[in-house]
Amino acid sequence: MRIKKKVPKPSSKRPPLYFIGYRGTAPATDELKIWYEREYGGPLTIRPEAEAPESWQATHGPWSAHVVMPLPTTHTDDIMKNMAWEHNLMGAIAPSIVPNRDMPDTVLFAARLARGLTLLTQGTAYDIATQAYINPSDWQNRTLVSFLVDDHIAITHDEAAKPDQIWCHTLGLTKFGLDEIETFYGKGLSESAAKDLLTESANELLRIGQSPKVGTAFRLPLLGRTIRIVNHRTAAPTGRMIGFRELQG
């Protein structure tokens, strides 16, 4: 008997990946559809939810996401107070519920929708995981099949975490259902080496689709290094607690 693969289910209960700040009227679904299909091909299917025209399920092939434009003020009043923008309305884009190994495709699809809504509203996207503000001219126009990890994660250096070491860590792997990764290096040493380590490690973790346990080792062929997970902890560099896996090697 052939087992039928389930189609990913968009869900408004999944934490959003992007907020979209804008003024005026949100783009009609037909506007987004025309723009998307011109940029990335199609078809893009958008289905407003019953009795909730501001809430859409967007689907292109096997990819899907949930869009709300605008979010009700009961959900945004507290958030808007902390946002560095002057927009008075805000939407959100949440990923569909899929296995971690399929999250790169889903995150890429959500980013394409965020780009379209940013351009159509001349507004600002806010990448929640990396805390980056993305204006219309900031988006990288890549093909739908082009996934570059640097587009979706940020690498941060913190000199105040330890007296004689710099804390270097990712922000953005949580989009993919993974813990962030971190490493420490001595002050005065090259930042680029730590960045290369985290970037290549992030690529490997996205490939395997899970956060390895403490003690697990994996090979990074491009760097010619074997890396080991030596610690697992939580920290709050962005104000909320998130998990970190420390790398050595």
C-alpha positions in Angstrom: 0.0 0.0 0.0 1.4 3.4 -0.9 1.6 5.9 1.9 0.4 9.3 0.9 2.6 12.1 2.1 0.8 14.8 4.2 0.8 18.3 2.9 2.4 20.8 5.4 -0.3 22.6 7.4 -0.1 26.4 7.7 -0.7 27.3 11.3 -1.4 30.6 13.0 -0.2 28.9 16.3 3.4 28.7 15.0 5.5 31.6 16.2 5.9 34.1 13.4 9.2 34.6 11.5 8.5 38.2 10.4 6.5 41.2 11.4 5.7 43.7 8.6 5.2 47.3 9.6 3.3 49.5 7.3 0.8 52.4 6.9 -2.4 52.6 4.9 -4.2 49.6 3.4 -2.7 46.2 3.3 -2.1 44.8 -0.3 -5.0 42.8 -1.7 -4.3 39.0 -2.1 -4.4 39.5 -5.9 -1.6 42.1 -5.7 0.6 39.8 -3.7 -0.2 36.9 -6.1 0.7 38.9 -9.2 3.9 40.2 -7.7 5.0 36.8 -6.5 4.3 35.0 -9.7 6.2 37.6 -11.7 9.2 37.3 -9.4 9.3 33.6 -8.6 6.8 31.8 -10.9 3.8 30.1 -9.6 1.1 29.4 -9.0 0.8 31.1 -5.7 -2.5 30.1 -4.0 -3.9 32.4 -1.3 -6.9 31.3 0.7 -8.5 33.8 3.2 -9.7 32.0 6.3 -13.4 31.8 6.9 -14.8 34.9 8.6 -11.2 36.3 8.8 -10.3 38.1 5.6 -7.1 39.5 7.1 -5.8 36.0 7.7 -4.4 34.1 4.7 -2.9 30.7 3.9 -0.4 31.1 1.1 0.9 28.1 -0.8 3.3 27.6 -3.7 4.0 23.9 -4.5 4.9 22.1 -1.3 5.6 25.3 0.6 3.1 27.1 2.7 2.9 29.9 5.3 0.3 31.8 7.3 -0.1 35.6 6.9 -2.1 38.0 9.0 -2.4 41.6 7.6 -3.1 43.5 9.8 -2.7 41.9 13.3 -5.4 43.1 15.7 -4.3 45.9 18.0 -4.8 43.7 21.0 -1.9 41.7 19.8 0.4 44.5 18.7 0.1 47.4 21.2 2.8 46.1 23.5 5.0 44.9 20.6 4.8 48.2 18.7 6.0 50.2 21.8 9.4 48.5 21.4 9.7 48.6 17.6 12.1 51.1 16.0 9.7 52.2 13.3 6.9 54.7 12.8 4.4 52.4 11.1 1.0 52.3 12.8 -0.1 48.8 11.4 1.6 45.5 11.6 1.2 42.1 9.9 2.9 38.8 10.6 4.1 35.8 8.6 4.3 32.4 10.4 5.7 29.2 8.9 3.8 26.0 8.3 4.3 23.0 10.6 6.9 20.8 8.9 9.8 18.5 10.0 13.0 20.3 10.8 14.7 18.9 7.7 12.1 20.8 5.6 12.3 24.1 7.4 14.9 25.7 5.1 12.4 25.6 2.2 9.6 26.9 4.5 11.8 29.7 5.8 12.8 30.6 2.3 9.2 30.8 1.2 8.2 32.9 4.2 11.1 35.3 3.4 9.8 35.7 -0.2 6.4 36.6 1.1 8.0 39.0 3.6 9.9 40.6 0.7 6.8 41.0 -1.4 4.7 42.5 1.4 7.6 44.9 2.3 7.8 46.1 -1.3 4.1 46.4 -1.9 3.5 48.4 1.3 6.8 50.3 1.2 7.0 49.2 4.8 9.6 47.5 7.0 10.1 43.8 7.7 11.4 42.8 11.1 13.2 39.4 11.3 12.2 38.3 14.8 14.9 35.8 15.4 17.8 38.0 14.2 16.2 41.3 15.3 17.0 42.8 11.9 15.0 45.6 10.3 14.7 45.1 6.5 13.6 48.0 4.3 12.5 47.5 0.7 16.0 48.2 -0.7 17.6 45.8 1.8 16.2 42.6 0.5 18.5 40.3 -1.5 16.7 39.2 -4.7 17.6 35.5 -5.0 15.8 32.8 -6.9 13.4 30.6 -5.0 15.8 27.7 -5.0 18.8 29.7 -3.7 19.2 29.1 0.0 22.1 30.9 1.6 22.4 30.5 5.4 23.8 34.1 5.7 20.5 35.4 4.5 18.6 33.9 7.5 21.0 33.9 10.5 23.1 36.6 12.1 26.4 36.1 13.9 27.0 38.3 16.9 30.2 39.1 18.9 29.9 40.1 22.5 33.1 41.3 24.3 31.4 41.7 27.7 30.3 38.1 28.3 33.6 37.0 29.8 36.6 39.0 31.1 39.2 37.7 28.6 37.1 36.0 25.9 34.7 37.1 23.2 31.4 35.3 22.9 30.5 34.6 19.3 27.1 33.1 18.5 24.3 32.8 16.0 20.9 34.2 16.0 18.3 32.7 13.6 18.7 28.9 13.9 15.6 28.9 16.1 13.7 29.6 12.9 14.5 26.1 11.9 13.6 24.5 15.2 17.3 24.2 16.2 19.3 25.6 19.2 21.6 28.5 18.4 25.4 27.7 18.4 28.2 29.5 20.1 32.0 29.6 20.6 34.4 31.6 22.6 37.8 33.0 21.5 40.5 35.1 23.1 40.4 38.9 22.7 42.7 40.1 19.9 42.2 36.9 17.8 40.5 36.9 14.4 36.7 37.3 14.3 36.6 35.8 10.9 37.7 32.4 12.0 34.9 32.2 14.6 32.4 33.4 12.0 33.5 30.8 9.5 33.2 28.1 12.2 29.7 29.1 13.1 28.5 29.6 9.4 29.8 26.1 8.3 28.5 24.5 11.5 25.0 26.1 10.9 25.0 24.7 7.3 25.8 21.2 8.6 23.1 21.4 11.4 20.5 22.5 8.8 21.6 19.6 6.6 21.0 17.0 9.3 17.9 18.8 10.7 18.7 18.5 14.4 20.8 19.9 17.3 23.4 17.3 18.2 23.7 16.1 21.8 26.7 17.2 24.0 29.7 15.0 23.1 28.7 14.6 19.4 31.4 15.3 16.8 30.9 16.2 13.2 33.1 17.0 10.3 33.3 20.4 8.4 35.0 19.5 5.1 35.3 23.1 3.9 37.3 24.0 7.0 39.1 20.7 7.3 38.0 20.5 11.0 36.2 18.1 13.2 33.9 20.0 15.7 32.5 18.7 19.0 29.5 19.9 21.0 30.9 20.5 24.5 28.0 22.2 26.3 24.3 23.0 26.2 22.9 25.9 28.1 20.3 28.7 27.9 20.9 32.5 27.7 18.9 35.6 26.8 21.0 37.8 24.5 17.8 39.2 22.9 15.7 39.4 26.0 14.2 35.9 25.8 15.7 32.6 26.9 17.0 30.4 24.0 19.1 27.3 23.9 22.8 27.3 22.9 25.2 24.5 21.9 28.9 25.3 22.4 31.3 24.3 19.7 35.0 23.4 20.1 37.5 22.0 17.6 
